Amino acid sequence: GRRYRSAVKCQWGPSAKLLKKLPDSSHDLIYVDGDHEYKGVCADLENARSKVRVGGLLVLNDYYRFEWQFLAQRGRWGAYGVIHAANEFIMRYQPDWELAYVTFGPSGEMGDFGMRRVR
């Protein structure tokens, strides 16, 4: 943080509760590696939504494709909720939020889902 005159703070604990405590529009980046079930991811996103500054990023870890490929084929859509909740969030809150990036690792299975607050 010193080199770029920035501050990075990692918090461990229940992400929805921790996010509620942050001041509104106070962060350039919030990276959530929290609850991976659908309802938990929705709670994390809702609690983080107002905490990111305009132009800032809200990122979800573990955007795994296996839900589409494996669970959805077996009628268990939503058991692992990162993809479903992230996609819903970006659709629900456009034009205030836009997709900034999606990353996948070497195997193409896992990655991050980054959204930018545009207003």
C-alpha positions as a Markdown table, in Angstrom:
| # | Residue | x | y | z |
|---|---|---|---|---|
| 1 | Gly | 0.0 | 0.0 | 0.0 |
| 2 | Arg | 2.8 | 2.5 | 0.7 |
| 3 | Arg | 4.2 | 2.4 | -2.8 |
| 4 | Tyr | 0.9 | 3.5 | -4.4 |
| 5 | Arg | -0.3 | 5.5 | -1.4 |
| 6 | Ser | -3.3 | 3.2 | -0.9 |
| 7 | Ala | -4.7 | 1.1 | 1.8 |
| 8 | Val | -5.7 | -2.5 | 1.6 |
| 9 | Lys | -7.6 | -4.1 | 4.4 |
| 10 | Cys | -8.6 | -7.7 | 4.7 |
| 11 | Gln | -11.5 | -8.6 | 6.9 |
| 12 | Trp | -12.3 | -12.1 | 8.1 |
| 13 | Gly | -15.8 | -13.1 | 9.3 |
| 14 | Pro | -19.4 | -13.2 | 8.1 |
| 15 | Ser | -19.2 | -11.0 | 5.0 |
| 16 | Ala | -22.8 | -9.7 | 5.0 |
| 17 | Lys | -22.4 | -8.4 | 8.6 |
| 18 | Leu | -19.0 | -6.9 | 7.9 |
| 19 | Leu | -20.2 | -5.2 | 4.7 |
| 20 | Lys | -23.1 | -3.6 | 6.5 |
| 21 | Lys | -20.7 | -1.8 | 8.8 |
| 22 | Leu | -18.8 | -0.1 | 6.0 |
| 23 | Pro | -19.7 | 3.6 | 5.2 |
| 24 | Asp | -21.5 | 4.1 | 1.9 |
| 25 | Ser | -19.5 | 5.0 | -1.2 |
| 26 | Ser | -16.2 | 4.5 | 0.8 |
| 27 | His | -14.4 | 1.9 | -1.2 |
| 28 | Asp | -12.7 | 1.7 | -4.6 |
| 29 | Leu | -12.7 | -2.1 | -4.5 |
| 30 | Ile | -14.6 | -4.7 | -2.6 |
| 31 | Tyr | -13.5 | -8.3 | -3.2 |
| 32 | Val | -15.9 | -10.8 | -1.7 |
| 33 | Asp | -14.9 | -14.4 | -1.0 |
| 34 | Gly | -17.9 | -15.2 | 1.2 |
| 35 | Asp | -20.8 | -17.5 | 1.4 |
| 36 | His | -21.2 | -19.4 | -1.9 |
| 37 | Glu | -24.9 | -20.4 | -1.6 |
| 38 | Tyr | -27.3 | -18.4 | -3.6 |
| 39 | Lys | -29.0 | -16.6 | -0.7 |
| 40 | Gly | -25.7 | -15.8 | 0.9 |
| 41 | Val | -24.2 | -14.3 | -2.3 |
| 42 | Cys | -27.3 | -12.2 | -2.7 |
| 43 | Ala | -26.9 | -10.9 | 0.8 |
| 44 | Asp | -23.3 | -10.1 | 0.2 |
| 45 | Leu | -24.0 | -8.2 | -3.0 |
| 46 | Glu | -26.9 | -6.2 | -1.5 |
| 47 | Asn | -24.8 | -5.2 | 1.5 |
| 48 | Ala | -21.8 | -4.3 | -0.7 |
| 49 | Arg | -23.7 | -2.4 | -3.4 |
| 50 | Ser | -23.8 | 1.0 | -1.7 |
| 51 | Lys | -20.3 | 0.7 | -0.3 |
| 52 | Val | -18.4 | 1.0 | -3.6 |
| 53 | Arg | -17.6 | 4.5 | -5.0 |
| 54 | Val | -18.7 | 5.4 | -8.5 |
| 55 | Gly | -16.0 | 4.0 | -10.8 |
| 56 | Gly | -15.1 | 1.4 | -8.2 |
| 57 | Leu | -15.3 | -2.4 | -8.5 |
| 58 | Leu | -17.3 | -5.1 | -6.7 |
| 59 | Val | -15.7 | -8.5 | -7.3 |
| 60 | Leu | -16.9 | -11.9 | -6.5 |
| 61 | Asn | -14.5 | -14.8 | -6.1 |
| 62 | Asp | -15.2 | -18.4 | -7.2 |
| 63 | Tyr | -17.3 | -17.7 | -10.3 |
| 64 | Tyr | -17.3 | -21.4 | -11.2 |
| 65 | Arg | -18.7 | -22.8 | -14.4 |
| 66 | Phe | -19.4 | -26.2 | -12.9 |
| 67 | Glu | -22.8 | -25.0 | -11.7 |
| 68 | Trp | -23.9 | -24.7 | -15.4 |
| 69 | Gln | -22.2 | -27.9 | -16.5 |
| 70 | Phe | -22.9 | -30.2 | -13.5 |
| 71 | Leu | -25.5 | -29.0 | -11.1 |
| 72 | Ala | -28.0 | -27.4 | -13.5 |
| 73 | Gln | -28.1 | -30.6 | -15.6 |
| 74 | Arg | -29.2 | -32.4 | -12.5 |
| 75 | Gly | -32.0 | -30.0 | -11.5 |
| 76 | Arg | -30.0 | -28.5 | -8.7 |
| 77 | Trp | -29.6 | -24.9 | -10.1 |
| 78 | Gly | -28.8 | -22.5 | -7.4 |
| 79 | Ala | -27.2 | -25.0 | -5.0 |
| 80 | Tyr | -23.9 | -23.1 | -5.7 |
| 81 | Gly | -25.1 | -19.5 | -6.1 |
| 82 | Val | -22.2 | -17.3 | -7.2 |
| 83 | Ile | -22.9 | -17.4 | -10.9 |
| 84 | His | -26.7 | -17.1 | -10.6 |
| 85 | Ala | -26.6 | -14.3 | -8.0 |
| 86 | Ala | -23.9 | -12.3 | -9.9 |
| 87 | Asn | -25.8 | -12.5 | -13.2 |
| 88 | Glu | -29.0 | -11.4 | -11.5 |
| 89 | Phe | -27.3 | -8.5 | -9.8 |
| 90 | Ile | -25.8 | -7.1 | -12.9 |
| 91 | Met | -29.1 | -7.4 | -14.7 |
| 92 | Arg | -31.1 | -5.9 | -11.9 |
| 93 | Tyr | -28.9 | -2.9 | -11.2 |
| 94 | Gln | -28.0 | -1.8 | -14.7 |
| 95 | Pro | -27.4 | 1.0 | -15.7 |
| 96 | Asp | -25.9 | 1.7 | -12.3 |
| 97 | Trp | -23.6 | -1.3 | -12.6 |
| 98 | Glu | -21.8 | -2.9 | -15.5 |
| 99 | Leu | -19.7 | -6.0 | -16.1 |
| 100 | Ala | -16.1 | -5.0 | -15.9 |
| 101 | Tyr | -14.5 | -8.4 | -16.3 |
| 102 | Val | -14.7 | -12.1 | -15.9 |
| 103 | Thr | -11.6 | -14.2 | -15.4 |
| 104 | Phe | -11.0 | -17.9 | -15.7 |
| 105 | Gly | -8.0 | -20.0 | -14.6 |
| 106 | Pro | -5.9 | -22.3 | -16.8 |
| 107 | Ser | -8.5 | -25.0 | -16.7 |
| 108 | Gly | -11.3 | -22.6 | -17.6 |
| 109 | Glu | -13.4 | -23.7 | -14.6 |
| 110 | Met | -13.0 | -20.9 | -12.0 |
| 111 | Gly | -12.5 | -17.2 | -11.9 |
| 112 | Asp | -13.7 | -13.9 | -10.6 |
| 113 | Phe | -16.6 | -11.7 | -11.7 |
| 114 | Gly | -15.9 | -8.0 | -11.5 |
| 115 | Met | -18.6 | -5.3 | -11.7 |
| 116 | Arg | -18.0 | -1.5 | -12.0 |
| 117 | Arg | -20.3 | 1.0 | -10.4 |
| 118 | Val | -21.0 | 3.6 | -13.1 |
| 119 | Arg | -23.4 | 5.9 | -11.2 |
